[in-house]
Amino acid sequence: RAGLAAPPAAPPAAASHPATEPDLAGHLTAEEVVTPAGRCLVATHRYPPDEARGGRPLAATLAVQGAAVAACSRDPRLADFDFARAAFLDTETSGLAGGAGTFAFMVGVGTFEAEGYVVRQVFMRSPAEERALLHVVSELLARCNGLVTFNGRSFDAPLLNTRYALQRQPSPLADLLHLDLLPAARQRWRLRLPSCALGALEQDILAMQRSQADVPGWLIPSIYQEYARSQGRPRPEVLEDMTRVFYHNREDIVSMAPLAALLCAPFSLTGAALPEASLPAADWLSLGRCYEELEWLETGEAAYRRALAGALPAELRSLALRRLGGLLKRQERRAEAAAVWHDWITSVPGPEVTPYEELAKHHEWQELDLAAARKWTLWGLHTARQLPPGPAREETLSSLQHRLERLERKLAERD
């Protein structure tokens, strides 16, 4: 179809034939493939480009430009990232701790191809098939120049690199541009969501619900161990559990495509304007911090103000006012910053000393109003005494007391 990239290299060029394990292959519509490194299974699922996930067609991800990817990830190396030539990758492993003793018994790879979004799951029935699995994964990644994972920079990629090294094969991941969605997801949603795990984001952000065919990730290593012990003759319940593992892996790979598009969307305007979107106030606060890190100061300010116009709990309102006041101060817009600090004092209950300190500094050094600076310092001391006991309270009291003594000396000298 127009706008979709040519397919990557076929799973391997070697011949394939029906699996010798008809039960597992029948459940998965999988084939046994023969490679120069041995045999393994490959299950393939194709999704039309207009299939909706997370309220948008899967192919919408292809419209995301590399500049938005680089901004979203804060990684300028991804400015040339192209989802049409990227592989969405997820592994299922023999353990969750990593290390040289952990291996990937399944590697799922999703790519955009002429017929839509294609997910291929490469599976080894026993550790003896690892070389074949790695060979097939190398073939799948051969025509890709980008990699999309969820926590893959910390887990999947190092694990696969280790397995390739142990099998004395070159890793196909080494030269790929790598977009890890987990750090971006945490920056975007951790202020309002209790979890940024992929399954939680499917429900809370993409409004998707998996079927009962899913299986908790922590159970997957033990399910595979039980399958491997069956020596090709799994009991029906083990076979069903393995089918659920394939479903879990496949859904992870499909969900990453709309999630990547959603994460990158607010950065498509390169700082020119605030995105036209209806978002929770906490998300505007998170986006403001992202824009500020990118030095998109005007857009960051607009995002902070959008956050403050919404409903925020006291802790997040304090954070939004702190960030906005600091942003205005950086730009020498000190009178506007002072208005933000006044708003902070009057709109957020609790012993927060920062706005008093900032107003004391502002009046001492900008307004040259020592009496006002002394007043705000005294209010700051009064507020600091309400803080819980500890080193932070003592340090704050000491700093404010030092400021008060300096101001009183200045006032005495002036009189």
C-alpha positions in Angstrom: 0.0 0.0 0.0 1.1 3.6 -0.6 3.2 5.1 2.1 4.4 1.8 3.5 8.0 0.6 3.3 9.1 -2.5 1.5 9.3 -5.6 3.7 12.5 -6.4 5.5 14.4 -9.5 4.7 12.3 -12.7 4.9 12.7 -14.7 8.1 15.5 -16.8 6.6 16.2 -17.6 3.0 16.5 -21.3 3.8 13.6 -23.6 3.1 10.8 -24.0 5.6 8.3 -26.8 6.1 5.5 -27.6 8.5 6.6 -28.1 12.1 7.4 -31.5 13.5 5.4 -30.4 16.6 1.9 -30.2 15.1 0.1 -29.3 18.4 2.2 -26.2 19.1 2.5 -25.1 15.5 -1.3 -25.6 15.0 -2.1 -23.4 18.0 0.3 -20.7 16.7 0.0 -21.0 12.9 3.8 -21.3 13.2 6.3 -22.9 10.8 9.5 -24.6 11.5 12.3 -22.9 9.6 15.6 -24.5 8.7 18.6 -22.1 8.9 22.4 -22.7 8.5 22.5 -22.6 12.3 19.7 -25.2 12.8 15.9 -25.1 13.3 13.4 -23.1 15.2 9.8 -22.0 15.0 8.5 -18.7 13.6 4.9 -17.5 14.1 3.7 -14.7 11.9 0.7 -12.4 12.3 -0.3 -9.6 10.0 -2.3 -6.6 10.9 -3.9 -4.2 8.3 -2.5 -0.7 8.4 -5.9 0.8 9.2 -6.4 -1.4 12.2 -7.1 0.9 15.2 -5.1 0.5 18.4 -5.2 3.2 21.0 -7.7 5.2 19.0 -5.6 5.6 15.9 -4.6 3.3 13.0 -1.4 1.4 13.3 0.0 3.1 10.2 -0.3 6.5 11.8 3.1 5.8 13.4 4.7 6.1 10.0 3.8 9.8 9.8 6.1 10.6 12.8 9.2 12.5 11.8 12.6 11.9 13.1 12.9 15.3 14.6 9.9 14.5 16.9 11.5 11.2 17.9 14.8 13.0 18.8 12.9 15.6 20.8 10.7 13.1 22.6 13.8 11.0 23.6 16.1 14.0 24.1 18.5 12.1 21.9 19.7 14.1 18.8 21.1 10.9 17.3 17.5 9.9 16.5 16.9 12.9 14.2 17.0 10.5 11.2 14.8 7.8 12.9 12.3 6.3 10.4 9.5 4.1 11.7 9.1 2.6 8.2 12.5 1.1 8.6 12.4 0.3 12.3 11.9 -3.0 14.1 9.7 -3.1 17.2 11.3 -5.8 19.4 10.4 -7.6 22.6 11.9 -10.7 24.2 10.6 -13.4 26.5 13.3 -14.8 28.7 14.2 -17.7 31.0 14.5 -15.2 33.9 13.9 -11.6 34.7 17.2 -10.7 36.4 19.4 -10.8 33.3 23.0 -12.0 33.3 24.9 -14.5 31.3 22.7 -17.4 32.5 19.5 -15.8 31.2 18.5 -16.4 27.6 15.7 -15.3 25.3 13.6 -18.2 24.3 11.3 -15.9 22.2 12.1 -12.8 20.2 9.2 -10.9 18.7 9.9 -8.4 15.9 7.3 -6.1 14.4 7.8 -4.2 11.1 5.8 -2.1 8.8 5.6 -3.7 5.4 3.6 -3.4 2.2 0.6 -5.3 3.6 0.6 -3.5 7.0 2.2 -4.3 10.4 3.7 -7.7 10.6 4.8 -9.4 13.8 7.1 -12.4 13.6 7.8 -14.4 16.8 11.0 -16.5 16.7 10.8 -19.3 19.2 13.3 -22.0 20.3 11.8 -25.1 21.6 15.0 -25.9 23.6 18.3 -24.1 24.3 19.8 -26.2 21.5 18.0 -24.0 19.0 19.4 -20.7 20.3 21.8 -20.3 17.4 19.0 -20.8 14.9 16.8 -18.2 16.8 19.6 -15.7 16.7 20.2 -16.3 13.1 16.6 -15.6 12.2 16.5 -12.5 14.3 19.6 -11.2 12.4 17.8 -11.9 9.1 14.7 -10.0 10.3 16.8 -7.0 11.4 19.1 -6.9 8.3 17.1 -4.2 6.5 16.1 -2.2 9.5 18.1 0.8 10.7 16.1 1.5 13.8 14.9 -0.3 16.9 11.9 0.4 19.2 11.7 -1.3 22.6 10.1 -0.8 26.0 12.8 -1.0 28.6 15.0 -2.6 25.9 18.0 -0.4 26.5 18.4 -1.8 30.0 17.1 -5.3 29.4 16.4 -6.7 25.9 19.3 -5.2 24.0 22.1 -6.1 26.6 20.6 -9.6 26.9 20.6 -10.2 23.2 24.1 -8.7 22.7 25.3 -11.2 25.4 23.7 -14.1 23.7 25.1 -13.2 20.3 28.6 -12.9 21.9 28.3 -16.3 23.7 27.3 -17.9 20.4 30.2 -16.0 18.6 27.7 -14.3 16.2 27.8 -10.5 15.4 24.9 -8.7 17.1 22.6 -7.0 14.6 21.5 -4.5 17.3 24.9 -2.8 17.5 24.4 -0.2 14.7 20.6 0.4 15.0 19.2 3.7 16.2 17.5 2.7 19.4 14.3 4.4 20.7 13.4 3.0 24.2 9.8 4.1 25.1 10.0 3.5 28.8 12.0 6.6 29.8 9.8 8.8 27.6 6.7 7.2 29.1 7.9 7.8 32.7 8.7 11.5 31.9 5.2 11.9 30.4 2.9 10.0 32.8 4.6 9.2 36.1 3.1 12.3 37.8 -0.4 10.9 37.5 -0.2 7.1 37.0 0.8 4.6 39.6 2.5 2.4 37.1 4.2 3.1 33.7 4.5 -0.6 32.9 3.4 -1.4 29.3 0.3 -3.3 30.4 -0.8 -0.4 32.6 -0.2 2.1 29.8 -2.4 0.0 27.5 -5.3 0.4 29.9 -4.7 4.0 31.1 -3.4 5.7 28.0 -4.4 3.6 25.0 -7.7 2.5 26.5 -7.1 -1.0 25.5 -8.0 -4.2 27.4 -6.3 -7.5 26.7 -8.3 -10.7 26.6 -8.2 -13.4 29.2 -5.7 -15.1 26.9 -2.9 -13.0 28.5 -0.5 -14.2 31.1 1.4 -12.1 33.8 4.9 -11.5 32.7 6.4 -12.8 35.9 4.9 -16.3 35.2 6.4 -16.6 31.7 9.9 -18.0 32.7 8.3 -20.8 34.7 5.8 -21.6 31.9 8.7 -22.0 29.4 10.7 -24.1 31.8 7.7 -26.4 32.2 7.3 -26.6 28.4 11.0 -27.3 27.9 10.8 -30.2 30.4 8.1 -31.8 28.3 10.7 -32.7 25.5 8.3 -31.9 22.7 5.3 -33.7 24.3 3.6 -30.9 26.4 0.4 -31.6 28.3 -2.6 -29.7 27.0 -2.5 -27.2 29.8 1.2 -26.5 29.2 0.5 -26.1 25.5 -2.3 -23.6 26.3 0.0 -21.7 28.6 2.6 -21.4 25.9 -0.1 -20.1 23.5 -0.8 -17.4 26.1 2.9 -16.5 26.2 2.9 -15.9 22.5 -0.2 -13.7 22.8 1.4 -11.7 25.6 4.5 -11.1 23.5 2.6 -10.2 20.3 0.3 -7.7 22.1 3.4 -6.0 23.6 4.8 -5.5 20.1 1.6 -4.3 18.6 1.0 -1.8 21.5 4.4 -0.2 21.1 3.5 1.2 17.7 0.6 3.5 18.8 2.4 4.2 22.0 5.4 5.5 20.1 3.2 7.7 18.0 1.4 9.1 21.0 4.6 9.8 22.9 6.2 11.7 19.9 3.1 13.6 18.9 3.6 16.6 21.2 7.0 17.2 19.7 6.0 17.4 16.1 5.8 21.2 16.1 9.5 21.7 17.0 8.6 24.2 19.8 6.6 26.6 17.6 3.3 26.2 19.5 1.5 24.2 22.1 -0.1 21.1 20.7 -3.9 21.4 20.3 -4.9 18.6 22.7 -7.1 18.0 25.7 -4.9 16.5 28.4 -5.0 16.1 32.1 -3.3 18.9 34.0 -0.6 16.6 35.3 0.3 15.7 31.7 0.7 19.4 30.8 3.0 19.8 33.7 5.1 16.8 32.5 5.2 18.2 29.0 6.3 21.6 30.3 9.3 20.0 31.9 10.1 18.2 28.6 9.8 21.4 26.6 12.0 23.3 29.1 14.7 20.6 28.9 14.6 21.2 25.1 14.9 25.0 25.6 11.5 25.4 24.0 10.9 28.1 26.7 7.7 29.7 25.2 6.1 26.3 24.7 7.1 25.2 28.2 5.7 28.3 29.8 2.4 27.7 27.9 2.3 24.1 29.1 2.9 25.1 32.7 0.1 27.7 32.5 -2.2 25.1 31.0 -1.4 22.8 33.9 -2.1 25.5 36.5 -5.5 26.2 34.8 -6.5 22.6 35.5 -7.1 20.6 38.6 -3.9 19.6 40.3 -3.3 18.2 43.8 -1.3 20.5 46.1 2.0 18.7 45.5 1.8 19.0 41.8 0.5 22.6 41.9 3.6 23.5 44.0 5.8 21.8 41.4 4.1 23.6 38.5 4.5 27.0 40.2 8.1 26.2 41.1 8.9 25.3 37.5 7.1 28.3 36.0 8.6 30.7 38.5 12.1 29.4 37.8 11.5 29.5 34.0 10.4 33.2 34.2 13.4 34.0 36.5 15.8 32.5 34.0 14.4 34.8 31.4 14.9 37.9 33.6 11.1 38.3 33.8 11.3 38.8 37.5 8.1 40.8 38.1 6.1 38.0 36.5 8.1 35.4 38.5 7.2 37.3 41.7 3.5 37.1 40.8 3.9 33.3 40.5 5.5 33.1 43.9 2.6 35.2 45.4 0.2 32.8 43.8 2.1 29.9 45.2 1.8 31.3 48.8 -1.9 32.0 48.5 -3.1 28.9 46.6 -1.2 26.0 48.1 -1.5 25.1 51.7 1.4 23.6 53.7 4.9 24.6 54.9 6.5 25.4 51.6 9.4 27.8 52.1 10.6 28.4 48.6 8.2 31.2 47.5 9.1 33.2 50.6 12.8 32.8 50.0 12.4 33.8 46.3 10.3 36.9 47.2 12.9 37.9 49.8 15.6 37.6 47.2 13.5 39.5 44.7 12.8 42.4 47.0 16.4 42.6 48.3 18.2 42.5 45.0 15.7 43.6 42.3 13.3 46.0 44.1 15.9 47.2 46.6 13.2 47.1 49.2 14.9 45.8 52.3 11.9 46.1 54.6 9.8 43.9 52.2 12.7 41.5 52.0 12.9 41.3 55.8 9.1 40.7 55.9 9.2 37.8 53.5 12.2 36.3 55.3 10.4 36.4 58.6 7.4 34.7 57.0 9.8 32.1 55.6 11.2 31.5 59.1 7.7 31.1 60.5 6.9 28.6 57.8 10.2 26.7 58.1 9.5 26.1 61.8 6.5 24.0 60.7 8.7 21.6 58.7 9.3 18.1 60.2 12.4 17.8 62.3 15.6 16.8 60.4 18.6 18.1 58.6 16.6 19.8 55.9 14.6 21.8 58.4 17.8 22.9 60.3 19.6 23.9 57.1 16.6 25.9 55.9 16.3 27.7 59.3 20.0 28.4 59.3 19.9 29.9 55.8 16.9 32.1 56.5 18.3 33.2 59.9 21.6 34.2 58.1 19.5 36.2 55.5 17.5 37.9 58.3 20.7 39.0 60.1 22.2 40.4 56.9 19.0 42.4 56.1 18.8 43.8 59.6 22.4 45.0 59.4 21.7 46.7 56.1 18.6 48.3 57.5 20.5 49.5 60.6 23.3 51.0 58.4 20.8 52.8 56.2 19.1 54.4 59.3 
